């Protein structure tokens, strides 16, 4: 009889439906595993297939957060395993359907905490459209089911109870030059927060902190940035690790200044008021 872990799982999804004969390995979780890549953490072990059933098991000796890979492809991560013992992988939480995890691996599903697709009546102010938003600076309104920024400086946030989060949104800026915009996370107050942004003037994506209203600790990556292009922004914060992905480009930074704050939102600064945001999502990654 297999012992069963108590699983705090985001979703490994469908390994119980995987065909037999795969190589299923378990690694200590690393932020570099996300989105789907070869695992980067320490190898914890190779699972044993249970009697040709397509079920795979592994015994660990300590509680771990893990990434599971099938044939070298990371198919799930951020699975908190509480306690020790054996478990068949098909006992883990199944939240969607991967018919064959080895052929069609998918990123683990995060739990959405807050979201806004900005669907609404043209001209509606942001905080009227959705009372969960609060403004630190500037103004914005709904236009064509998107969020249209009306001021040269803009910061708005939603309050949550989560500091370790993944925040995503799309943005397009029609201004010709001199703009920067992105994601605000772990806001302490109106003058203290983290920023992940794209800056058109210098062609960079950046991660930095703002302390007492002054930017500091800038970490940046040179990336071609152009006006009137839609960019998908994803900021992931886990402890002191911050990852910022813009389309296929990724910049990372260790930042210990803000780790427990739970307000997160959107930002435009020191540019033209031509940013348009859409599809804002805050997800809890544990």
C-alpha positions in Angstrom: 0.0 0.0 0.0 1.4 3.4 -1.0 1.5 6.1 1.6 -0.1 9.4 0.4 1.4 12.8 0.8 -0.9 15.7 1.7 -0.6 17.8 -1.4 -0.8 21.6 -1.6 -0.8 21.5 -5.4 -1.3 24.0 -8.1 -1.8 21.2 -10.6 0.2 18.4 -12.3 -2.7 17.8 -14.5 -3.2 14.5 -16.3 -0.1 12.4 -15.6 -2.5 9.7 -14.6 -3.6 9.7 -18.3 0.0 9.6 -19.6 1.0 6.5 -21.6 3.4 4.0 -20.1 7.1 3.9 -20.7 8.0 7.6 -20.0 10.8 8.9 -17.9 9.4 10.9 -15.1 11.8 12.9 -13.0 11.4 15.2 -10.0 13.6 18.2 -9.3 13.7 20.8 -6.6 11.7 23.8 -7.9 13.5 26.7 -9.5 12.0 29.9 -10.9 14.0 29.3 -14.0 11.7 26.3 -14.7 8.9 28.7 -15.6 7.5 28.8 -18.2 8.1 25.3 -19.6 11.8 24.7 -19.9 14.3 22.0 -18.9 14.3 21.8 -15.1 17.1 23.8 -13.4 16.8 22.7 -9.8 18.6 19.8 -8.1 17.5 16.3 -9.3 15.6 14.6 -6.4 15.0 11.3 -8.2 13.6 9.4 -11.1 10.1 8.0 -10.6 9.3 4.3 -10.8 6.5 3.3 -13.0 3.9 1.3 -11.1 3.5 -2.1 -12.9 3.0 -0.7 -16.4 0.0 1.4 -15.4 1.2 4.8 -16.5 1.4 5.8 -12.8 4.7 6.9 -11.5 5.9 7.1 -7.9 8.9 8.5 -6.0 9.8 8.5 -2.3 11.2 11.7 -0.9 12.8 12.1 2.6 11.8 15.7 3.2 9.1 18.2 2.4 9.9 19.9 -1.0 8.6 22.3 -3.6 9.2 20.4 -6.8 9.1 20.5 -10.6 8.0 17.4 -12.4 9.4 16.6 -15.8 8.3 14.0 -18.4 11.0 13.0 -20.8 12.9 16.1 -19.9 10.1 18.6 -20.3 8.9 20.4 -17.2 5.1 19.8 -17.0 4.3 21.1 -13.6 5.9 23.2 -10.8 5.3 24.9 -7.5 3.8 21.8 -5.9 4.2 21.9 -2.1 4.7 18.4 -0.7 4.0 18.2 3.0 5.4 15.2 4.8 7.3 12.1 3.5 6.4 8.9 1.9 5.4 7.4 -1.4 2.6 8.6 -3.6 1.5 7.8 -7.2 1.6 10.9 -9.3 -2.0 10.3 -10.3 -3.0 11.1 -6.7 -1.9 14.7 -7.1 -4.5 17.3 -7.9 -5.9 17.0 -11.4 -7.2 20.4 -12.6 -7.3 20.1 -16.4 -6.6 17.6 -19.1 -3.2 16.7 -20.5 -4.0 13.6 -22.6 -0.4 12.7 -22.8 1.9 14.7 -20.6 5.0 13.6 -22.6 3.6 14.9 -25.9 1.6 18.0 -24.9 3.2 19.3 -21.6 1.5 22.5 -20.2 2.5 25.0 -17.6 1.1 24.4 -14.2 -2.1 26.4 -13.5 -1.8 29.2 -11.0 -4.7 30.2 -8.7 -6.1 33.6 -9.9 -6.4 36.1 -7.0 -7.6 39.1 -8.9 -8.2 39.9 -12.6 -9.6 42.6 -14.9 -10.1 42.4 -18.6 -11.4 46.0 -18.6 -14.6 45.1 -20.4 -17.0 48.0 -19.9 -18.6 51.2 -21.1 -16.3 53.7 -22.9 -15.4 56.6 -20.7 -15.9 54.8 -17.4 -13.2 55.8 -14.8 -11.1 52.8 -13.6 -12.2 52.9 -10.0 -15.9 53.2 -11.1 -15.5 50.3 -13.5 -14.0 48.1 -10.7 -14.0 49.3 -7.1 -11.1 46.9 -6.3 -8.7 49.3 -8.0 -7.1 52.2 -6.0 -5.2 55.1 -7.5 -1.8 56.5 -6.3 -1.4 58.8 -9.2 -3.1 59.9 -12.4 -6.2 58.6 -14.0 -7.5 56.1 -16.6 -10.7 55.0 -18.2 -12.2 52.2 -20.2 -12.0 52.5 -23.9 -12.8 49.7 -26.3 -12.7 47.1 -23.5 -9.2 48.1 -22.6 -7.7 50.5 -20.0 -6.6 53.8 -21.5 -4.2 55.8 -19.5 -5.1 59.6 -19.5 -2.1 61.1 -17.6 1.7 61.1 -18.1 2.2 59.5 -14.7 -0.1 56.7 -13.6 -0.1 54.1 -10.8 -3.0 52.0 -9.7 -3.2 48.8 -7.6 -5.4 46.1 -6.2 -5.1 44.9 -2.7 -4.5 41.2 -2.1 -3.2 39.0 0.8 -0.4 37.6 -1.3 3.2 38.8 -1.7 4.5 35.8 -3.8 2.6 36.3 -7.0 2.7 36.3 -10.8 1.2 39.4 -12.4 0.5 39.6 -16.1 -0.9 42.1 -18.5 -0.6 43.3 -22.1 0.3 46.9 -23.0 0.5 48.9 -26.2 1.8 52.5 -26.4 1.0 54.7 -29.4 3.3 57.6 -28.4 6.2 58.1 -30.7 9.0 58.2 -28.1 10.1 58.7 -24.6 7.7 56.4 -22.7 8.0 53.7 -20.0 5.3 51.6 -18.5 4.7 48.2 -16.8 3.8 46.4 -13.6 3.9 47.7 -10.0 4.3 45.0 -7.4 4.7 44.7 -3.7 3.5 48.2 -3.1 4.1 49.4 0.5 2.6 52.8 0.0 2.4 55.5 -2.7 6.2 56.1 -2.5 7.6 52.6 -1.9 7.2 49.7 -4.3 8.8 47.5 -7.0 8.6 48.2 -10.7 9.0 45.9 -13.7 8.8 48.1 -16.8 9.7 48.5 -20.5 11.4 51.7 -21.5 11.3 52.8 -25.1 13.9 55.6 -25.0 16.7 53.2 -23.9 15.3 50.0 -25.5 15.4 48.1 -22.2 13.3 46.1 -19.8 14.0 46.8 -16.2 13.4 45.7 -12.6 14.0 48.2 -9.8 12.7 49.4 -6.5 11.3 52.8 -5.6 12.1 54.0 -2.1 10.7 57.3 -0.8 9.8 58.1 -4.4 13.3 57.6 -5.8 14.2 54.7 -8.2 17.2 52.6 -7.1 18.8 49.2 -7.8 18.0 49.1 -11.5 18.6 45.8 -13.2 18.0 46.0 -17.0 18.3 44.0 -20.2 18.6 45.6 -23.7 15.6 44.7 -25.8 14.2 46.4 -28.9 11.1 48.4 -27.8 8.9 50.1 -30.3 5.7 52.1 -30.2 2.3 50.7 -31.4 3.4 47.1 -30.6 1.5 44.9 -28.1 3.8 43.5 -25.4 2.9 40.7 -23.0 4.3 41.5 -19.5 4.7 38.8 -16.8 6.3 39.6 -13.4 6.9 36.7 -11.0 7.9 37.4 -7.4 8.9 34.6 -5.0 10.7 35.7 -1.9 13.6 37.9 -3.0 13.6 36.5 -6.6 12.0 38.7 -9.2 11.6 37.5 -12.8 10.2 39.8 -15.5 9.3 38.4 -18.9 8.4 40.6 -21.9 7.3 38.5 -24.8 10.3 36.1 -25.1 12.8 38.2 -23.2 13.5 37.5 -19.5 15.3 39.6 -16.9 15.9 38.5 -13.3 16.9 40.2 -10.1 17.4 39.5 -6.4 15.5 42.2 -4.5 15.2 42.0 -0.7 13.7 45.4 0.0 10.1 44.5 -0.4 9.1 40.9 0.3 5.9 40.9 2.3 3.8 43.7 0.7 0.6 42.5 -1.0 -0.6 45.4 -3.3 0.1 45.0 -7.0 -0.9 46.9 -10.1 0.0 48.8 -13.2 2.3 51.7 -13.9 3.1 54.4 -16.4 5.8 57.0 -15.8 7.5 60.0 -17.2 6.2 59.6 -20.7 3.2 60.4 -23.0 -0.2 59.4 -21.8 -0.8 56.8 -24.6 -0.5 53.5 -22.8 -3.3 51.0 -23.2 -3.4 48.0 -20.9 -5.5 44.8 -21.1 -5.9 41.4 -19.5 -4.6 42.1 -16.0 -4.2 39.1 -13.8 -2.7 38.5 -10.3 -2.1 34.8 -9.6 -1.0 33.2 -6.3 1.9 30.9 -7.2 1.7 28.8 -4.0 
